[in-house]
Each structure stands twice: as structure tokens, then as C-alpha cells.
């Protein structure tokens, strides 16, 4: 994961109007960890980042 990739998925999440709570529930973690990750205060493991990406990519309104 690099910064550009993380920022891409953050923007995609916001464009799709997906909340941090929805992502957190889909990943099985707390909303706070999603917030920390998006604010560069926490680093996801490779597995967590994969779950984050998949949730955002496959989310349907």
C-alpha cells in the first residue's frame, strides 16, 4: 500500500457516500480504526487494507 493508493480509496469511499461505520462493520473492526487509518495515525496490515479496498470496490448503493 502506498499513500496514493490509500488516498484513492478514501476519495472513492466519499464519492460513493460510504460511511466509516459501514466500512468498519464490513471489515469487522471499529470505526475509530478506520478513522485513524484515513488520518494517517494507524497503518492497516496488508490483509486489513485488502478488506478495505474490496469493501469500497464492491459496495452497491
The first five atom37 places (N, CA, C, CB, O) and aatype in JSON, in Angstrom:
{
  "aatype": [20, 20, 20, 20, 20, 20, 20, 20, 20, 20, 20, 20, 20, 20, 20, 20, 20, 20, 20, 20, 20, 20, 20, 20, 20, 20, 20, 20, 20, 20, 20, 20, 20, 20, 20, 20, 20, 20, 20, 20, 20, 20, 20, 20, 20, 20, 20, 20, 20, 20, 20, 20, 20, 20, 20, 20, 20, 20, 20, 20, 20],
  "atom_mask": [
    [1, 1, 1, 1, 1],
    [1, 1, 1, 1, 1],
    [1, 1, 1, 1, 1],
    [1, 1, 1, 1, 1],
    [1, 1, 1, 1, 1],
    [1, 1, 1, 1, 1],
    [1, 1, 1, 1, 1],
    [1, 1, 1, 1, 1],
    [1, 1, 1, 1, 1],
    [1, 1, 1, 1, 1],
    [1, 1, 1, 1, 1],
    [1, 1, 1, 1, 1],
    [1, 1, 1, 1, 1],
    [1, 1, 1, 1, 1],
    [1, 1, 1, 1, 1],
    [1, 1, 1, 1, 1],
    [1, 1, 1, 1, 1],
    [1, 1, 1, 1, 1],
    [1, 1, 1, 1, 1],
    [1, 1, 1, 1, 1],
    [1, 1, 1, 1, 1],
    [1, 1, 1, 1, 1],
    [1, 1, 1, 1, 1],
    [1, 1, 1, 1, 1],
    [1, 1, 1, 1, 1],
    [1, 1, 1, 1, 1],
    [1, 1, 1, 1, 1],
    [1, 1, 1, 1, 1],
    [1, 1, 1, 1, 1],
    [1, 1, 1, 1, 1],
    [1, 1, 1, 1, 1],
    [1, 1, 1, 1, 1],
    [1, 1, 1, 1, 1],
    [1, 1, 1, 1, 1],
    [1, 1, 1, 1, 1],
    [1, 1, 1, 1, 1],
    [1, 1, 1, 1, 1],
    [1, 1, 1, 1, 1],
    [1, 1, 1, 1, 1],
    [1, 1, 1, 1, 1],
    [1, 1, 1, 1, 1],
    [1, 1, 1, 1, 1],
    [1, 1, 1, 1, 1],
    [1, 1, 1, 1, 1],
    [1, 1, 1, 1, 1],
    [1, 1, 1, 1, 1],
    [1, 1, 1, 1, 1],
    [1, 1, 1, 1, 1],
    [1, 1, 1, 1, 1],
    [1, 1, 1, 1, 1],
    [1, 1, 1, 1, 1],
    [1, 1, 1, 1, 1],
    [1, 1, 1, 1, 1],
    [1, 1, 1, 1, 1],
    [1, 1, 1, 1, 1],
    [1, 1, 1, 1, 1],
    [1, 1, 1, 1, 1],
    [1, 1, 1, 1, 1],
    [1, 1, 1, 1, 1],
    [1, 1, 1, 1, 1],
    [1, 1, 1, 1, 1]
  ],
  "atom_positions": [
    [[0.85, -1.19, 0.0], [0.0, 0.0, 0.0], [0.88, 1.24, 0.0], [-0.96, 0.01, 1.22], [1.86, 1.32, 0.74]],
    [[0.52, 2.18, -0.83], [1.23, 3.45, -0.8], [0.22, 4.57, -0.54], [2.01, 3.7, -2.13], [-0.99, 4.35, -0.56]],
    [[0.72, 5.74, -0.3], [-0.14, 6.87, 0.06], [-1.13, 7.19, -1.05], [0.71, 8.11, 0.37], [-2.3, 7.46, -0.77]],
    [[-0.7, 7.16, -2.29], [-1.59, 7.47, -3.39], [-2.74, 6.48, -3.47], [-0.82, 7.49, -4.71], [-3.88, 6.86, -3.73]],
    [[-2.45, 5.2, -3.25], [-3.48, 4.18, -3.29], [-4.48, 4.38, -2.14], [-2.85, 2.77, -3.22], [-5.69, 4.27, -2.33]],
    [[-3.97, 4.66, -0.96], [-4.83, 4.91, 0.21], [-5.74, 6.1, -0.06], [-3.98, 5.15, 1.48], [-6.94, 6.04, 0.21]],
    [[-5.18, 7.18, -0.58], [-5.96, 8.37, -0.86], [-7.01, 8.11, -1.95], [-5.04, 9.51, -1.3], [-8.12, 8.65, -1.88]],
    [[-6.67, 7.3, -2.93], [-7.62, 6.93, -3.99], [-8.85, 6.28, -3.38], [-6.95, 5.98, -5.01], [-9.98, 6.63, -3.73]],
    [[-8.64, 5.32, -2.47], [-9.77, 4.61, -1.87], [-10.55, 5.5, -0.89], [-9.27, 3.36, -1.14], [-11.76, 5.34, -0.74]],
    [[-9.89, 6.41, -0.24], [-10.58, 7.37, 0.63], [-11.52, 8.24, -0.22], [-9.56, 8.26, 1.41], [-12.67, 8.45, 0.15]],
    [[-11.02, 8.73, -1.33], [-11.84, 9.55, -2.23], [-12.99, 8.73, -2.79], [-10.99, 10.14, -3.37], [-14.13, 9.2, -2.86]],
    [[-12.71, 7.49, -3.2], [-13.75, 6.62, -3.73], [-14.83, 6.36, -2.68], [-13.14, 5.28, -4.21], [-16.02, 6.36, -2.99]],
    [[-14.41, 6.14, -1.43], [-15.37, 5.92, -0.34], [-16.3, 7.11, -0.19], [-14.64, 5.64, 0.98], [-17.51, 6.96, -0.06]],
    [[-15.72, 8.3, -0.21], [-16.52, 9.51, -0.04], [-17.44, 9.75, -1.24], [-15.61, 10.71, 0.17], [-18.58, 10.18, -1.06]],
    [[-16.97, 9.48, -2.44], [-17.8, 9.66, -3.64], [-18.99, 8.71, -3.64], [-16.98, 9.46, -4.9], [-20.08, 9.06, -4.1]],
    [[-18.78, 7.51, -3.12], [-19.85, 6.53, -3.04], [-20.74, 6.74, -1.82], [-19.27, 5.13, -3.01], [-21.72, 6.03, -1.61]],
    [[-20.37, 7.74, -1.0], [-21.11, 8.08, 0.22], [-21.18, 6.9, 1.19], [-22.54, 8.54, -0.13], [-22.22, 6.62, 1.78]],
    [[-20.05, 6.23, 1.33], [-19.92, 5.12, 2.28], [-19.37, 5.71, 3.58], [-18.99, 3.97, 1.73], [-18.36, 6.42, 3.55]],
    [[-20.01, 5.44, 4.68], [-19.53, 5.97, 5.96], [-18.4, 5.1, 6.51], [-20.68, 6.06, 6.98], [-18.22, 3.95, 6.12]],
    [[-17.64, 5.69, 7.41], [-16.6, 4.92, 8.09], [-17.21, 3.78, 8.88], [-15.76, 5.83, 9.01], [-16.62, 2.71, 9.0]],
    [[-18.39, 4.0, 9.42], [-19.07, 2.95, 10.19], [-19.4, 1.76, 9.29], [-20.36, 3.49, 10.84], [-19.22, 0.61, 9.69]],
    [[-19.87, 2.03, 8.08], [-20.19, 0.95, 7.16], [-18.94, 0.15, 6.8], [-20.85, 1.51, 5.88], [-18.96, -1.08, 6.78]],
    [[-17.84, 0.85, 6.53], [-16.59, 0.17, 6.21], [-16.13, -0.66, 7.39], [-15.5, 1.19, 5.81], [-15.74, -1.82, 7.24]],
    [[-16.17, -0.07, 8.57], [-15.72, -0.77, 9.77], [-16.54, -2.04, 10.01], [-15.82, 0.16, 10.99], [-15.97, -3.09, 10.32]],
    [[-17.85, -1.95, 9.87], [-18.7, -3.12, 10.05], [-18.37, -4.19, 9.02], [-20.17, -2.73, 9.96], [-18.34, -5.38, 9.34]],
    [[-18.13, -3.79, 7.79], [-17.78, -4.73, 6.74], [-16.44, -5.4, 6.97], [-17.76, -4.03, 5.42], [-16.21, -6.53, 6.54]],
    [[-15.55, -4.69, 7.65], [-14.21, -5.22, 7.92], [-14.13, -5.95, 9.26], [-13.19, -4.11, 7.89], [-13.17, -6.68, 9.51]],
    [[-15.11, -5.74, 10.11], [-15.09, -6.34, 11.44], [-14.16, -5.64, 12.42], [-14.68, -7.76, 11.33], [-13.59, -6.27, 13.31]],
    [[-14.03, -4.32, 12.24], [-13.21, -3.5, 13.15], [-14.03, -2.32, 13.61], [-11.89, -3.03, 12.46], [-15.17, -2.15, 13.18]],
    [[-13.47, -1.49, 14.47], [-14.2, -0.32, 14.95], [-14.05, 0.84, 13.97], [-13.7, 0.1, 16.36], [-13.11, 0.9, 13.18]],
    [[-15.01, 1.75, 14.04], [-14.97, 2.95, 13.21], [-13.74, 3.78, 13.53], [-16.24, 3.79, 13.41], [-13.19, 4.43, 12.64]],
    [[-13.3, 3.76, 14.77], [-12.13, 4.55, 15.17], [-10.89, 4.1, 14.4], [-11.88, 4.41, 16.69], [-10.09, 4.95, 14.0]],
    [[-10.72, 2.8, 14.18], [-9.55, 2.33, 13.43], [-9.59, 2.8, 11.98], [-9.47, 0.82, 13.48], [-8.55, 3.12, 11.4]],
    [[-10.78, 2.84, 11.39], [-10.9, 3.36, 10.02], [-10.51, 4.84, 10.01], [-12.35, 3.16, 9.47], [-9.79, 5.29, 9.12]],
    [[-11.0, 5.58, 10.98], [-10.66, 7.0, 11.08], [-9.16, 7.21, 11.26], [-11.42, 7.64, 12.25], [-8.55, 8.04, 10.58]],
    [[-8.56, 6.45, 12.17], [-7.12, 6.57, 12.41], [-6.33, 6.26, 11.13], [-6.68, 5.63, 13.54], [-5.36, 6.95, 10.81]],
    [[-6.76, 5.23, 10.42], [-6.09, 4.86, 9.18], [-6.18, 5.99, 8.15], [-6.69, 3.57, 8.6], [-5.19, 6.35, 7.52]],
    [[-7.38, 6.54, 7.99], [-7.58, 7.58, 6.98], [-6.89, 8.89, 7.35], [-9.05, 7.82, 6.77], [-6.62, 9.71, 6.48]],
    [[-6.61, 9.08, 8.63], [-5.91, 10.3, 9.1], [-4.41, 10.05, 9.29], [-6.52, 10.79, 10.41], [-3.7, 10.88, 9.86]],
    [[-3.93, 8.92, 8.8], [-2.51, 8.55, 8.89], [-2.01, 8.39, 10.32], [-1.67, 9.59, 8.19], [-0.84, 8.65, 10.61]],
    [[-2.88, 7.96, 11.21], [-2.47, 7.71, 12.6], [-2.36, 6.22, 12.88], [-3.46, 8.34, 13.57], [-1.95, 5.82, 13.97]],
    [[-2.71, 5.39, 11.91], [-2.69, 3.94, 12.07], [-2.39, 3.33, 10.71], [-4.05, 3.4, 12.63], [-2.8, 3.87, 9.68]],
    [[-1.67, 2.24, 10.69], [-1.36, 1.55, 9.44], [-2.07, 0.2, 9.44], [0.19, 1.37, 9.26], [-1.89, -0.6, 10.36]],
    [[-2.87, -0.04, 8.43], [-3.53, -1.33, 8.29], [-2.51, -2.39, 7.9], [-4.66, -1.26, 7.25], [-1.52, -2.1, 7.23]],
    [[-2.77, -3.61, 8.32], [-1.98, -4.73, 7.81], [-2.38, -4.91, 6.34], [-2.24, -6.06, 8.66], [-3.36, -4.34, 5.88]],
    [[-1.6, -5.7, 5.62], [-1.95, -5.96, 4.22], [-3.34, -6.58, 4.09], [-0.9, -6.88, 3.57], [-4.09, -6.25, 3.18]],
    [[-3.67, -7.47, 5.01], [-4.99, -8.12, 4.99], [-6.11, -7.11, 5.26], [-5.04, -9.26, 6.03], [-7.15, -7.14, 4.6]],
    [[-5.9, -6.22, 6.22], [-6.91, -5.21, 6.53], [-7.09, -4.26, 5.34], [-6.51, -4.42, 7.79], [-8.22, -3.89, 5.01]],
    [[-5.99, -3.87, 4.71], [-6.1, -2.95, 3.57], [-6.83, -3.62, 2.42], [-4.71, -2.48, 3.11], [-7.6, -2.98, 1.71]],
    [[-6.6, -4.91, 2.23], [-7.31, -5.64, 1.18], [-8.81, -5.64, 1.46], [-6.78, -7.1, 1.08], [-9.61, -5.42, 0.54]],
    [[-9.21, -5.88, 2.72], [-10.63, -5.84, 3.08], [-11.22, -4.45, 2.85], [-10.81, -6.26, 4.56], [-12.35, -4.32, 2.36]],
    [[-10.47, -3.42, 3.19], [-10.89, -2.03, 2.99], [-11.15, -1.78, 1.51], [-9.8, -1.04, 3.53], [-12.2, -1.25, 1.14]],
    [[-10.2, -2.16, 0.67], [-10.35, -1.96, -0.78], [-11.53, -2.73, -1.34], [-9.07, -2.37, -1.49], [-12.34, -2.18, -2.1]],
    [[-11.63, -4.0, -0.98], [-12.7, -4.84, -1.51], [-14.06, -4.3, -1.11], [-12.54, -6.28, -1.02], [-14.98, -4.28, -1.93]],
    [[-14.21, -3.88, 0.15], [-15.49, -3.34, 0.59], [-15.87, -2.12, -0.24], [-15.43, -2.96, 2.09], [-17.01, -2.02, -0.7]],
    [[-14.95, -1.22, -0.44], [-15.24, 0.01, -1.19], [-15.5, -0.3, -2.66], [-14.07, 1.0, -1.06], [-16.43, 0.25, -3.25]],
    [[-14.7, -1.18, -3.24], [-14.87, -1.51, -4.67], [-16.2, -2.2, -4.95], [-13.73, -2.4, -5.15], [-16.81, -1.97, -5.99]],
    [[-16.65, -3.05, -4.04], [-17.84, -3.86, -4.29], [-19.12, -3.28, -3.69], [-17.63, -5.24, -3.76], [-20.19, -3.87, -3.85]],
    [[-19.03, -2.15, -3.02], [-20.19, -1.53, -2.37], [-21.2, -1.1, -3.42], [-19.76, -0.32, -1.52], [-20.86, -0.47, -4.42]],
    [[-22.45, -1.45, -3.18], [-23.54, -1.04, -4.05], [-24.54, -0.23, -3.23], [-24.24, -2.28, -4.71], [-24.92, -0.63, -2.13]],
    [[-24.96, 0.9, -3.77], [-25.94, 1.75, -3.07], [-27.26, 1.08, -2.94], [-26.12, 3.07, -3.78], [-28.2, 1.65, -2.38]]
  ]
}
